[in-house]
Amino acid sequence: MNRVKKVPLRKCIVTNERYPKMEMFRVVRDPNGEVVIDPTGKMNGHGAYISKSLSAINTAKKKKALDRHLEVPVPEAIYDRLIELLKESNETK
């Protein structure tokens, strides 16, 4: 009997929509207080998920949604890198 593996869903902090974990960006505040993008989804620390859309990233940046969720100021470079990763993932499709 084959068991179907349950797909973990996570909620986007901007849109409040649920998506499979691997279809989202995870941004983490590590134990040292540094903010990093977690490509594996397994890093230690407090994480927040953002859907892979330009509007969600821009809204998070404008409303400082990541700053609120991670409880630390998020550097501009994190948002720039998210946009780069989004463009890269769209090019490979």
MODELLER restraints for C-alpha pairs under 7 A, 6 or more apart:
rsr = mdl.restraints
at = mdl.atoms
rsr.add(forms.Gaussian(group=physical.xy_distance, feature=features.Distance(at['CA:7:A'], at['CA:20:A']), mean=6.29, stdev=0.5))
rsr.add(forms.Gaussian(group=physical.xy_distance, feature=features.Distance(at['CA:8:A'], at['CA:20:A']), mean=5.74, stdev=0.5))
rsr.add(forms.Gaussian(group=physical.xy_distance, feature=features.Distance(at['CA:8:A'], at['CA:21:A']), mean=5.71, stdev=0.5))
rsr.add(forms.Gaussian(group=physical.xy_distance, feature=features.Distance(at['CA:9:A'], at['CA:18:A']), mean=5.94, stdev=0.5))
rsr.add(forms.Gaussian(group=physical.xy_distance, feature=features.Distance(at['CA:9:A'], at['CA:19:A']), mean=5.24, stdev=0.5))
rsr.add(forms.Gaussian(group=physical.xy_distance, feature=features.Distance(at['CA:9:A'], at['CA:20:A']), mean=4.35, stdev=0.5))
rsr.add(forms.Gaussian(group=physical.xy_distance, feature=features.Distance(at['CA:9:A'], at['CA:21:A']), mean=5.28, stdev=0.5))
rsr.add(forms.Gaussian(group=physical.xy_distance, feature=features.Distance(at['CA:10:A'], at['CA:18:A']), mean=5.36, stdev=0.5))
rsr.add(forms.Gaussian(group=physical.xy_distance, feature=features.Distance(at['CA:10:A'], at['CA:19:A']), mean=5.62, stdev=0.5))
rsr.add(forms.Gaussian(group=physical.xy_distance, feature=features.Distance(at['CA:10:A'], at['CA:20:A']), mean=6.21, stdev=0.5))
rsr.add(forms.Gaussian(group=physical.xy_distance, feature=features.Distance(at['CA:10:A'], at['CA:21:A']), mean=5.46, stdev=0.5))
rsr.add(forms.Gaussian(group=physical.xy_distance, feature=features.Distance(at['CA:10:A'], at['CA:49:A']), mean=6.98, stdev=0.5))
rsr.add(forms.Gaussian(group=physical.xy_distance, feature=features.Distance(at['CA:11:A'], at['CA:17:A']), mean=5.47, stdev=0.5))
rsr.add(forms.Gaussian(group=physical.xy_distance, feature=features.Distance(at['CA:11:A'], at['CA:18:A']), mean=4.37, stdev=0.5))
rsr.add(forms.Gaussian(group=physical.xy_distance, feature=features.Distance(at['CA:11:A'], at['CA:19:A']), mean=6.49, stdev=0.5))
rsr.add(forms.Gaussian(group=physical.xy_distance, feature=features.Distance(at['CA:11:A'], at['CA:49:A']), mean=6.62, stdev=0.5))
rsr.add(forms.Gaussian(group=physical.xy_distance, feature=features.Distance(at['CA:12:A'], at['CA:18:A']), mean=6.39, stdev=0.5))
rsr.add(forms.Gaussian(group=physical.xy_distance, feature=features.Distance(at['CA:12:A'], at['CA:49:A']), mean=5.17, stdev=0.5))
rsr.add(forms.Gaussian(group=physical.xy_distance, feature=features.Distance(at['CA:12:A'], at['CA:50:A']), mean=4.74, stdev=0.5))
rsr.add(forms.Gaussian(group=physical.xy_distance, feature=features.Distance(at['CA:12:A'], at['CA:51:A']), mean=5.62, stdev=0.5))
rsr.add(forms.Gaussian(group=physical.xy_distance, feature=features.Distance(at['CA:13:A'], at['CA:48:A']), mean=6.83, stdev=0.5))
rsr.add(forms.Gaussian(group=physical.xy_distance, feature=features.Distance(at['CA:13:A'], at['CA:49:A']), mean=6.11, stdev=0.5))
rsr.add(forms.Gaussian(group=physical.xy_distance, feature=features.Distance(at['CA:13:A'], at['CA:50:A']), mean=5.97, stdev=0.5))
rsr.add(forms.Gaussian(group=physical.xy_distance, feature=features.Distance(at['CA:13:A'], at['CA:65:A']), mean=6.98, stdev=0.5))
rsr.add(forms.Gaussian(group=physical.xy_distance, feature=features.Distance(at['CA:14:A'], at['CA:50:A']), mean=6.71, stdev=0.5))
rsr.add(forms.Gaussian(group=physical.xy_distance, feature=features.Distance(at['CA:14:A'], at['CA:56:A']), mean=6.00, stdev=0.5))
rsr.add(forms.Gaussian(group=physical.xy_distance, feature=features.Distance(at['CA:14:A'], at['CA:60:A']), mean=6.12, stdev=0.5))
rsr.add(forms.Gaussian(group=physical.xy_distance, feature=features.Distance(at['CA:14:A'], at['CA:65:A']), mean=6.92, stdev=0.5))
rsr.add(forms.Gaussian(group=physical.xy_distance, feature=features.Distance(at['CA:15:A'], at['CA:56:A']), mean=6.91, stdev=0.5))
rsr.add(forms.Gaussian(group=physical.xy_distance, feature=features.Distance(at['CA:23:A'], at['CA:52:A']), mean=6.87, stdev=0.5))
rsr.add(forms.Gaussian(group=physical.xy_distance, feature=features.Distance(at['CA:24:A'], at['CA:49:A']), mean=6.21, stdev=0.5))
rsr.add(forms.Gaussian(group=physical.xy_distance, feature=features.Distance(at['CA:24:A'], at['CA:50:A']), mean=5.69, stdev=0.5))
rsr.add(forms.Gaussian(group=physical.xy_distance, feature=features.Distance(at['CA:24:A'], at['CA:51:A']), mean=4.73, stdev=0.5))
rsr.add(forms.Gaussian(group=physical.xy_distance, feature=features.Distance(at['CA:24:A'], at['CA:52:A']), mean=5.49, stdev=0.5))
rsr.add(forms.Gaussian(group=physical.xy_distance, feature=features.Distance(at['CA:25:A'], at['CA:49:A']), mean=5.59, stdev=0.5))
rsr.add(forms.Gaussian(group=physical.xy_distance, feature=features.Distance(at['CA:25:A'], at['CA:50:A']), mean=5.24, stdev=0.5))
rsr.add(forms.Gaussian(group=physical.xy_distance, feature=features.Distance(at['CA:25:A'], at['CA:51:A']), mean=6.32, stdev=0.5))
rsr.add(forms.Gaussian(group=physical.xy_distance, feature=features.Distance(at['CA:25:A'], at['CA:52:A']), mean=6.47, stdev=0.5))
rsr.add(forms.Gaussian(group=physical.xy_distance, feature=features.Distance(at['CA:26:A'], at['CA:37:A']), mean=6.05, stdev=0.5))
rsr.add(forms.Gaussian(group=physical.xy_distance, feature=features.Distance(at['CA:26:A'], at['CA:38:A']), mean=5.36, stdev=0.5))
rsr.add(forms.Gaussian(group=physical.xy_distance, feature=features.Distance(at['CA:26:A'], at['CA:39:A']), mean=6.97, stdev=0.5))
rsr.add(forms.Gaussian(group=physical.xy_distance, feature=features.Distance(at['CA:26:A'], at['CA:41:A']), mean=6.35, stdev=0.5))
rsr.add(forms.Gaussian(group=physical.xy_distance, feature=features.Distance(at['CA:26:A'], at['CA:47:A']), mean=6.30, stdev=0.5))
rsr.add(forms.Gaussian(group=physical.xy_distance, feature=features.Distance(at['CA:26:A'], at['CA:48:A']), mean=5.65, stdev=0.5))
rsr.add(forms.Gaussian(group=physical.xy_distance, feature=features.Distance(at['CA:26:A'], at['CA:49:A']), mean=4.62, stdev=0.5))
rsr.add(forms.Gaussian(group=physical.xy_distance, feature=features.Distance(at['CA:26:A'], at['CA:50:A']), mean=6.56, stdev=0.5))
rsr.add(forms.Gaussian(group=physical.xy_distance, feature=features.Distance(at['CA:27:A'], at['CA:35:A']), mean=6.98, stdev=0.5))
rsr.add(forms.Gaussian(group=physical.xy_distance, feature=features.Distance(at['CA:27:A'], at['CA:36:A']), mean=5.81, stdev=0.5))
rsr.add(forms.Gaussian(group=physical.xy_distance, feature=features.Distance(at['CA:27:A'], at['CA:37:A']), mean=4.48, stdev=0.5))
rsr.add(forms.Gaussian(group=physical.xy_distance, feature=features.Distance(at['CA:27:A'], at['CA:38:A']), mean=5.71, stdev=0.5))
rsr.add(forms.Gaussian(group=physical.xy_distance, feature=features.Distance(at['CA:27:A'], at['CA:47:A']), mean=5.53, stdev=0.5))
rsr.add(forms.Gaussian(group=physical.xy_distance, feature=features.Distance(at['CA:27:A'], at['CA:48:A']), mean=5.38, stdev=0.5))
rsr.add(forms.Gaussian(group=physical.xy_distance, feature=features.Distance(at['CA:27:A'], at['CA:49:A']), mean=6.40, stdev=0.5))
rsr.add(forms.Gaussian(group=physical.xy_distance, feature=features.Distance(at['CA:28:A'], at['CA:35:A']), mean=5.58, stdev=0.5))
rsr.add(forms.Gaussian(group=physical.xy_distance, feature=features.Distance(at['CA:28:A'], at['CA:36:A']), mean=5.38, stdev=0.5))
rsr.add(forms.Gaussian(group=physical.xy_distance, feature=features.Distance(at['CA:28:A'], at['CA:37:A']), mean=6.13, stdev=0.5))
rsr.add(forms.Gaussian(group=physical.xy_distance, feature=features.Distance(at['CA:28:A'], at['CA:38:A']), mean=6.42, stdev=0.5))
rsr.add(forms.Gaussian(group=physical.xy_distance, feature=features.Distance(at['CA:28:A'], at['CA:45:A']), mean=5.92, stdev=0.5))
rsr.add(forms.Gaussian(group=physical.xy_distance, feature=features.Distance(at['CA:28:A'], at['CA:46:A']), mean=5.48, stdev=0.5))
rsr.add(forms.Gaussian(group=physical.xy_distance, feature=features.Distance(at['CA:28:A'], at['CA:47:A']), mean=4.24, stdev=0.5))
rsr.add(forms.Gaussian(group=physical.xy_distance, feature=features.Distance(at['CA:28:A'], at['CA:48:A']), mean=6.45, stdev=0.5))
rsr.add(forms.Gaussian(group=physical.xy_distance, feature=features.Distance(at['CA:29:A'], at['CA:35:A']), mean=4.51, stdev=0.5))
rsr.add(forms.Gaussian(group=physical.xy_distance, feature=features.Distance(at['CA:29:A'], at['CA:36:A']), mean=6.55, stdev=0.5))
rsr.add(forms.Gaussian(group=physical.xy_distance, feature=features.Distance(at['CA:29:A'], at['CA:45:A']), mean=5.46, stdev=0.5))
rsr.add(forms.Gaussian(group=physical.xy_distance, feature=features.Distance(at['CA:29:A'], at['CA:46:A']), mean=5.22, stdev=0.5))
rsr.add(forms.Gaussian(group=physical.xy_distance, feature=features.Distance(at['CA:29:A'], at['CA:47:A']), mean=6.37, stdev=0.5))
rsr.add(forms.Gaussian(group=physical.xy_distance, feature=features.Distance(at['CA:29:A'], at['CA:70:A']), mean=6.07, stdev=0.5))
rsr.add(forms.Gaussian(group=physical.xy_distance, feature=features.Distance(at['CA:30:A'], at['CA:44:A']), mean=6.17, stdev=0.5))
rsr.add(forms.Gaussian(group=physical.xy_distance, feature=features.Distance(at['CA:30:A'], at['CA:45:A']), mean=4.33, stdev=0.5))
rsr.add(forms.Gaussian(group=physical.xy_distance, feature=features.Distance(at['CA:30:A'], at['CA:46:A']), mean=6.58, stdev=0.5))
rsr.add(forms.Gaussian(group=physical.xy_distance, feature=features.Distance(at['CA:31:A'], at['CA:45:A']), mean=5.65, stdev=0.5))
rsr.add(forms.Gaussian(group=physical.xy_distance, feature=features.Distance(at['CA:35:A'], at['CA:74:A']), mean=6.49, stdev=0.5))
rsr.add(forms.Gaussian(group=physical.xy_distance, feature=features.Distance(at['CA:46:A'], at['CA:70:A']), mean=6.59, stdev=0.5))
rsr.add(forms.Gaussian(group=physical.xy_distance, feature=features.Distance(at['CA:48:A'], at['CA:69:A']), mean=6.70, stdev=0.5))
rsr.add(forms.Gaussian(group=physical.xy_distance, feature=features.Distance(at['CA:50:A'], at['CA:56:A']), mean=6.87, stdev=0.5))
rsr.add(forms.Gaussian(group=physical.xy_distance, feature=features.Distance(at['CA:52:A'], at['CA:86:A']), mean=6.33, stdev=0.5))
rsr.add(forms.Gaussian(group=physical.xy_distance, feature=features.Distance(at['CA:54:A'], at['CA:83:A']), mean=6.78, stdev=0.5))
rsr.add(forms.Gaussian(group=physical.xy_distance, feature=features.Distance(at['CA:57:A'], at['CA:79:A']), mean=6.85, stdev=0.5))
rsr.add(forms.Gaussian(group=physical.xy_distance, feature=features.Distance(at['CA:60:A'], at['CA:66:A']), mean=6.34, stdev=0.5))
rsr.add(forms.Gaussian(group=physical.xy_distance, feature=features.Distance(at['CA:61:A'], at['CA:79:A']), mean=6.79, stdev=0.5))
rsr.add(forms.Gaussian(group=physical.xy_distance, feature=features.Distance(at['CA:66:A'], at['CA:74:A']), mean=6.72, stdev=0.5))
rsr.add(forms.Gaussian(group=physical.xy_distance, feature=features.Distance(at['CA:67:A'], at['CA:73:A']), mean=5.07, stdev=0.5))
rsr.add(forms.Gaussian(group=physical.xy_distance, feature=features.Distance(at['CA:67:A'], at['CA:74:A']), mean=5.49, stdev=0.5))
